[in-house]
Amino acid sequence: MGFQEHIEFEHYMWNYIYYYAYLKHKDENDFNGNKFYIQSKIDLKDISWMPIKRARFAKEEIEGQQNLGSYWNQNESHE
């Protein structure tokens, strides 16, 4: 799965809008810890809870490619 597929299917941007609307229509007394945390961030106009230009998926993919590159470089030097 590439990054484009990742953002289209795992982090579909419209889901964040739907979640925002869901929180706005839900009674705050019914919030669990996660919902309360996200709502408090929204109230502060803080978007740090959103994965904007950062993702564990992308980081792991890049690290995996770097590790593979190191592996090939080490094996080529022993031939």
C-alpha positions in Angstrom: 0.0 0.0 0.0 1.4 3.4 -1.0 1.0 6.7 0.8 -1.9 7.8 -1.5 -3.9 4.6 -0.7 -3.1 5.1 2.9 -4.6 8.6 3.1 -7.6 7.7 1.0 -8.6 4.6 2.9 -7.0 4.7 6.4 -7.1 8.4 7.0 -9.9 9.6 4.7 -10.0 13.4 5.4 -13.7 13.6 5.4 -13.9 11.2 8.3 -12.4 14.0 10.5 -15.1 16.4 9.4 -17.8 13.7 10.2 -16.2 13.1 13.6 -16.2 16.8 14.4 -19.9 16.9 13.6 -20.5 13.8 15.6 -18.8 15.4 18.7 -20.8 18.6 18.2 -24.1 16.7 18.4 -23.1 14.4 21.3 -23.7 15.3 24.9 -20.3 16.0 26.5 -21.5 14.1 29.6 -21.3 10.9 27.4 -17.7 11.5 26.3 -15.1 9.0 27.0 -11.4 10.0 27.5 -10.6 10.1 23.8 -13.7 12.1 22.8 -13.1 14.6 25.6 -9.4 15.0 24.6 -10.3 15.6 20.9 -13.2 18.0 21.8 -10.8 20.0 24.1 -8.3 20.3 21.2 -11.1 21.4 18.9 -12.2 24.0 21.4 -8.7 25.4 21.5 -8.5 25.4 17.7 -5.5 22.9 18.1 -5.2 20.5 15.2 -2.2 18.6 16.7 -4.5 15.5 17.1 -4.8 15.2 13.3 -2.2 13.4 11.3 -1.2 16.3 9.1 2.0 15.5 7.1 3.0 12.8 9.6 2.0 9.2 9.9 3.4 6.2 11.6 2.8 4.2 8.3 5.0 6.5 6.3 7.7 6.6 9.0 7.8 2.8 9.2 7.9 2.5 5.4 10.8 4.9 5.1 12.7 3.1 8.0 12.1 -0.2 6.3 13.5 1.1 3.0 16.6 2.5 4.8 17.1 -0.8 6.6 16.9 -2.7 3.3 19.3 -0.3 1.7 21.8 -0.8 4.6 21.4 -4.6 4.3 22.2 -4.5 0.5 25.2 -2.2 1.0 26.7 -4.4 3.7 26.2 -7.6 1.6 27.7 -6.0 -1.5 30.8 -5.0 0.4 31.4 -8.6 1.4 31.3 -10.0 -2.1 
